[in-house]
Amino acid sequence: MDADAALPPWAEAYLDWLATQRRAAALTLESYRRDLLRLAGFAGTRRPEELDAQDIRRFTVRLHGEGLSGRSIARTLSAWRGLYRWLIRRHGLRGNPVAGIRAPRSPVLLPKALSVEQAAALLEAPSESVLEVRDHAMFELFYSSGLRLAELACLDLDSGSENGWVDVASAMVTVHGKRKRKRTVPVGQPALTALAAWLDVRAQLPSRGERALFITRNGRRMSTGAIRGRLTRWTREAGLGVHVHPHMLRHSFASHLLQSSGDLRAVQELLGHASIRSTQVYTHLDFQHLTRVYEAAHPRARK
């Protein structure tokens, strides 16, 4: 599937509505674009109103045959379902052919998190060059405040920015997450120290008036892909021996907080989850941690 392929007008109109009316995040729009490209590719010359439930079932089988997991298929079906709800409300379509269509079941995969020791080893790696000082600040802030990748990339220097900012004086970071929901999260002292070091050297890069907090060597805002690549490089040079992606730092933030506090509601607020169900997955990680402690410490535990 070519992610840059042209979408039919009906798909572009729906994406435009999501962006302007629902204020969907950029990453959400990218995901929906891929899902709508799949639907358009399967449909060929037919318009959405010409498809029925049997067509959607066939498309779902094809997705499964292409190797997509049940979770990915469920997300794709959700995007299609949303398109049809929009067509019903806006264009008088009579029925939703995706209603009632379910994705095949997939094993429940727990989010991967670093151990406390691994997180410390990652963040205590030495930083010497300007770009390494920047990377250290980014990754400290990731882990310290549990930010999403897009939230970190959007941060600006300006206090009160609509994109988000760090208030060093109050040790808080304010971001606008999914659906532009605003939340303010504490920033730990190691992250504040790393940020201060970055701000001291940031002027060495040709920023050209760029207001982004984190910029490239050419003075432009760091993209999500660039941040992801720098984390991969940082992890490799730290000799951690595992692949660390940005969301793993967010998972580690949540898991380590829950292990220490046991306060699921507080973790929900800090992560910016609209539903407690999204946060409850971390209770399984916490249970695994407790199980390891039990097996290592209890005299009658199974060795």
N, C-alpha and C positions, 0 to 999 in steps of 0.2 A: 504494500500500500504506500503510495507516494503522499507524504504528509503535506506537500506543497501543491498538490493537485487542486484545480479549481472546484469549488463547491457549486451545486445548482442554486438558483436564486432563492428557493424556499429555505434551504439550509442557511444561507447567508443572512436571510431575514430573521431567522430564529436566533442565530448567534448575536446579531445586532440587538435584538430584544433582550437577550440575556445580559449583554454588556451594558446597555443603557438603562433598562428597567429593573433588572435584578442585580445589577452591579457585580456580576460574577468576576472572580479573580482571573488574572491572565492565565494561570496554569489550568484553571477549570475550563476556560474557553478553549485552550489547546486540546484538552482531553475530549471535550464535546466535538471539536472539529474532527478529530480522528474517528470518533464514533459515527458522526454523520457522514463522513467519507465512506465508511464501511457500508452504511445503509444505502447510500447513493450508488455505490459500486454493485451491491447485490441487486438493487432495483433496476439498474440499467436505464432504459428510457422511460420507465414508469414513474409517475409521481407518487408521493406518499399516500394520497387518498385512493390510489388504485390497488394498494396492497391490503391483504387480509391476514387473519391470524395464522393461516396455514403457511403463508409466505414467511412470516416472522419466525415460525417454528423451523422452517427449512434454513433460514439465515442463521438461526441459533446453532443448528447442527453443523453448518459450515464453519462457524466460529470455533466450535469445539474441535472440528477436524483440523483446523489450522493450528491447534495446540494452545489456544487460549484457556486459561484456568477458569474454573467456575466463578471465581471472584471477578475476573476481568469481564467475563460475559455478563454477569449481573450488572456491572457498572455500565456496560454498553447498552443493555436493555433499559436501564434506568434513564439513560440519555434519550433513547428512542421514545420511551414512554412520555418523557417530558415534552418532546417535540410534538407528539400527538395531542397532549393536553393543550398545548399552545394552539394547535390547529383547530381544536374543538372550540376553544374560547374565542379565538380571533377570526376564524374563517368558516365557522359553522359546520365543521366536520362532524359526522353523526356518531362515530364510534372510534374507540382506541384499540387497534388490533394487537397492541403489545400487552394490554391488560390481561393478567392471568398467566402470561408466559413466564416461566421460571428458568433460571440457569441451572445446569447440573451442579450437584453438590461438590464442594472441594473440601479437603482437609482444612481444619482451622489452624492457621499458622500464627504463632505468637510473634509479636515484634521482637527483633533482635536488639539486645542492649549490651553495652560494654559493662564489664565489671568496674567497680570503683577504682581498682588498681590500674586497669587498662586506660580508663579515662584520665587518670593522673599521669600515666606515662605518655599519653598522647599530648596532653596540654603542657607538660613540663619539658618538652623537646626544645632545644635552644633555638632562638630566632636572632639572626644577625643582620641580614639584608633588609631593606625597606619592605619588600614584598613579604618576607617572612614575619616581620613585625605586624604587618597588616593581617596576614593569615592567622597569626596567634590571637589577635584581637577578635577576629571573626569567630574562631572556633571556641574561644573562651565564652563569648557572648551566647553562642549557640547552646552550649552546655549549661551555662549559668542560668539562662532564662527560658530554655525550652522553646525557642522560636522555630517557626516553620522556615523552610528555605526561602520562599518568596517574601516572607516578612523581613528576613535579614537583608535580602538584596534591595528592598525598597527603602531602607532606613536613610534618612537625610541628616545633614549637619544641623539644619534649622530646627530650633525648638518650636513645637506647635505645627510642624509640617503635616500635611494630610497623608503623607506616605508613612510616617512614623519617625521617631527620634529617640535618642538617649539623653536623659537628664542626669548628668554626672553629679550635680549637687544633691539631688534627692536619691541617687542610686536606683533609678527606675528607667525602664524602657517602655515606650508606648508604641503599639503597632496596630494596624488595621488588618485583621485576619480575614477569614472566609466570610463572604457576604458583607465585607467592610465592617465587621464587628470590631469595635475598639476595645482593647484591653491594655492594662498597665501591669508590668511584671517587675519584681525586684531584680537588681543586678548585683552579683556578688563582688567582693573586693578584688579577687584575682582578675576578673573580667574588667573591672574599672581601671586597674593598674595597666592591663594590656591595652585598653582603649586609650589611656593617657599617653602611652608610649607610641601608639600609632598616630595620634593627633599631632604629636611632636615632630614626626617625620613625614606626615602626609604632604606637606608643602614641597617636599623634594620631588614630587611627581607633577607633571604638567596638567593641572586640573582644569584649566580654562574656564573657571567659574562653575565647574560641576559641583552641585550641592549634595551629591550622594556621599554617605559616610564612608563607604568602601569603594575604592576606584582601582582601575587597572593601571599598569605601567604607562599607558597612554592617556590617563586622566579621565577615562570614561567609567560610568557606573558598572560595577561587577555584575555580570549576568548570572543567572542561577547555574547555567552550565559551567561557567568559569569557576564559580565557588565549589561546585562539585568536583571539578578536576583538580583544584588546588588541595582539597581535602584528601583525595586519593593519593596525590603526591606526598603530602605531609605525613599521611599514615605510613606510606612505604618507607620514607626516610626515618621515621621514628622507630621502624623495625617492629611494629605491633604484631605482624603476622596474620592479621585479619583484614578483610575489606570493610572499610567504614564509609558509609554514605551519610549525607547530612541528616536524614531523618533518624538515623541511629543515635545521633547526639540528642535529639529530642526524646527518643525512647529512653535513653539512659537517664536524662534529666527526670523524667516521670517515674521511672523504676526506682531510682535511688532516693527520690523524695518520699515515695510511698513506703519503701523499706524502712526509712528512718522515722516517718511521722505516722503512717497508717491512716492519714486523713485523705480519703478519696475525693471528697468534695473540694478540698483546697487544691488538690492536683488538677481536678476538672477545671476550676477557675483559672489556674495558672496556664494550663494548656489552651484555654479558649474553646473547649468542647461545648457545643450546644446541648448535648445529651450526655448524661452520666454513663450511658451504655458504651459510648466510645472510650471512656476512661477505664471501665471495668476490666478491660483486657489486661491492664497492668496488675490487677490483683493476682492473675495467674503467674506472672513473673515473680511477684512477691512471694507467692506460695512456693515456687521452685526454690527461691532463696532460703525460705524457712526450712524446706525439706533438706537442703544441703547442710544447713546449720545443725539440724537434728541428727542427721546421719553421721556428721563429724563429731558431735559432742555427746550424744546419749549413749550410756554404757550398754544398753540393750538394743541399739539401732542395728539394722542390717548393714554389714560392711560389704 
